[in-house]
């Protein structure tokens, strides 16, 4: 079952939980379950890079759904976002946690994800994609405010647009006793 990305980020974000972020390393495919995401949606969302309009940096957010938007945060960490919604409407989901990697900067560093994926389609051909699973592990979806966006103001910082699995799914559950 495919995940329909041609919807706004608030609809897509919870559907990504439990799906696998897949990355090709040589002949090996690394599959890690997504366990934390945040939605960034529309022109009004002051926490979104698209809030002030289209720029060379955020242009991919205005493109068709199913592309990666990767940017450098504070000059230190690459952050991985999946573009959603229709073309010309800025909407994306930040992948905050996969498998044992919590935090968007930690996961991109561990998986070697950088600017080279920006603007590329999320598909096997580019070596980085989302793979729905037939049977998701059992978890509850918890909604909380997004992290690190206080500068967007209280209205936007308090929106519960962060989605987390509880318990945290790491892909190791089936091996634990």
C-alpha positions as CSV (number, residue, x, y, z in Angstrom):
1,X,0.0,0.0,0.0
2,X,1.5,3.3,-1.1
3,X,1.3,6.5,1.0
4,X,-0.5,9.2,-0.8
5,X,1.8,12.2,-0.6
6,X,-0.5,14.5,-2.6
7,X,-2.2,15.7,0.7
8,X,-1.2,18.3,3.2
9,X,1.6,17.6,5.6
10,X,-0.8,17.2,8.6
11,X,-2.4,14.3,6.8
12,X,0.7,12.7,5.5
13,X,2.8,13.0,8.7
14,X,1.0,10.4,10.9
15,X,0.8,8.0,7.9
16,X,4.6,8.0,7.7
17,X,4.9,6.6,11.2
18,X,5.9,2.9,11.1
19,X,6.8,3.1,7.4
20,X,10.5,2.5,6.6
21,X,13.0,5.1,5.5
22,X,15.2,3.2,3.1
23,X,18.7,4.1,1.9
24,X,20.8,2.2,-0.6
25,X,24.4,1.5,0.6
26,X,26.2,-0.4,-2.2
27,X,24.2,-3.6,-2.7
28,X,22.5,-3.3,0.7
29,X,19.3,-1.6,1.6
30,X,19.1,-0.2,5.1
31,X,15.4,0.0,6.3
32,X,14.7,1.9,9.4
33,X,11.1,2.5,10.8
34,X,10.1,6.1,11.0
35,X,9.2,7.0,14.6
36,X,9.0,10.8,14.8
37,X,8.0,13.5,12.3
38,X,6.9,17.1,12.2
39,X,4.5,18.8,9.7
40,X,5.2,22.2,8.1
41,X,2.3,23.4,6.2
42,X,1.4,26.4,4.1
43,X,2.3,30.0,3.7
44,X,0.9,31.0,7.1
45,X,3.0,28.6,9.1
46,X,5.6,30.9,10.5
47,X,7.8,27.9,11.5
48,X,8.0,26.9,7.8
49,X,10.8,28.0,5.5
50,X,8.0,28.8,3.0
51,X,6.4,31.4,5.2
52,X,8.1,34.3,3.5
53,X,7.7,32.9,0.0
54,X,9.7,30.9,-2.5
55,X,13.5,31.3,-2.5
56,X,16.3,29.3,-4.2
57,X,16.8,27.5,-0.8
58,X,13.2,26.4,-0.3
59,X,12.0,26.1,-3.9
60,X,11.7,22.3,-3.7
61,X,9.0,22.7,-1.1
62,X,6.8,24.3,-3.8
63,X,7.4,21.5,-6.2
64,X,5.4,18.3,-6.7
65,X,5.0,15.9,-3.8
66,X,7.4,13.0,-3.3
67,X,10.7,15.0,-3.4
68,X,13.3,15.5,-0.7
69,X,13.9,18.9,0.7
70,X,17.3,18.8,2.5
71,X,18.8,21.9,4.2
72,X,21.6,22.8,6.5
73,X,20.3,23.9,10.0
74,X,22.4,26.4,11.9
75,X,25.3,25.5,9.6
76,X,25.7,22.2,11.4
77,X,23.1,19.5,10.7
78,X,21.4,18.4,7.5
79,X,17.7,18.0,7.9
80,X,15.6,15.7,5.7
81,X,12.0,16.7,4.7
82,X,9.6,15.0,2.3
83,X,7.5,17.4,0.2
84,X,3.8,16.8,0.3
85,X,0.6,18.4,-1.2
86,X,0.0,19.8,-4.6
87,X,2.5,21.8,-6.6
88,X,2.9,25.5,-5.7
89,X,1.7,24.9,-2.2
90,X,4.5,24.6,0.4
91,X,4.0,21.6,2.6
92,X,6.6,19.1,3.9
93,X,7.2,16.6,6.7
94,X,10.5,16.7,8.6
95,X,11.8,13.2,9.4
96,X,12.9,13.6,13.0
97,X,13.6,10.0,14.1
98,X,14.1,6.6,12.5
99,X,15.1,3.3,14.1
100,X,17.5,4.0,16.9
101,X,18.3,7.5,15.7
102,X,16.5,10.2,17.5
103,X,16.9,13.8,16.3
104,X,16.9,14.9,12.6
105,X,20.6,15.8,12.6
106,X,21.7,12.5,14.2
107,X,19.8,10.5,11.6
108,X,21.2,12.3,8.6
109,X,24.7,12.1,10.0
110,X,24.4,8.4,10.7
111,X,22.9,7.6,7.3
112,X,25.2,10.0,5.3
113,X,22.3,12.1,4.1
114,X,23.3,15.6,2.9
115,X,22.5,18.2,0.3
116,X,23.1,15.7,-2.5
117,X,19.5,14.4,-2.0
118,X,17.9,17.9,-2.1
119,X,15.4,18.2,-4.9
120,X,15.7,14.5,-5.8
121,X,12.6,12.2,-5.9
122,X,12.0,9.9,-3.0
123,X,12.5,6.6,-5.0
124,X,14.8,3.7,-5.4
125,X,16.5,5.4,-8.3
126,X,18.0,8.1,-6.1
127,X,18.8,5.6,-3.3
128,X,16.6,7.2,-0.6
129,X,12.9,6.5,-0.3
130,X,9.9,5.7,1.9
131,X,8.6,2.1,1.9
132,X,5.2,1.4,3.4
133,X,5.0,-1.9,5.4
134,X,2.3,-4.5,5.2
135,X,2.1,-4.9,8.9
136,X,3.1,-2.0,11.1
137,X,4.3,-2.6,14.7
138,X,1.7,-1.8,17.3
139,X,2.1,1.8,18.6
140,X,0.1,4.7,19.7
141,X,0.5,8.0,17.8
142,X,1.3,10.9,20.2
143,X,0.9,14.5,19.1
144,X,3.1,17.2,20.7
145,X,4.2,20.7,19.8
146,X,7.1,20.9,17.3
147,X,10.6,21.3,18.6
148,X,12.9,24.3,18.4
149,X,10.6,26.8,16.7
150,X,9.9,29.3,19.5
151,X,11.0,32.1,17.2
152,X,7.9,31.4,15.1
153,X,5.8,32.8,18.0
154,X,3.5,31.1,20.6
155,X,0.7,30.4,18.1
156,X,2.9,28.3,15.8
157,X,5.2,26.9,18.5
158,X,2.2,25.5,20.4
159,X,0.6,23.7,17.5
160,X,0.7,19.9,18.0
161,X,2.2,19.2,14.6
162,X,4.8,16.7,15.8
163,X,3.9,13.0,15.7
164,X,5.7,10.4,17.7
165,X,5.3,6.6,18.1
166,X,4.7,5.3,21.6
167,X,6.5,3.1,22.3
168,X,9.3,4.3,20.1
169,X,9.7,1.8,17.3
170,X,13.2,1.0,16.4
171,X,12.9,-2.1,14.2
172,X,14.5,-4.2,17.0
173,X,11.1,-5.0,18.7
174,X,10.7,-8.4,17.1
175,X,14.1,-9.5,18.5
176,X,13.5,-8.4,22.0
177,X,12.1,-10.7,24.7
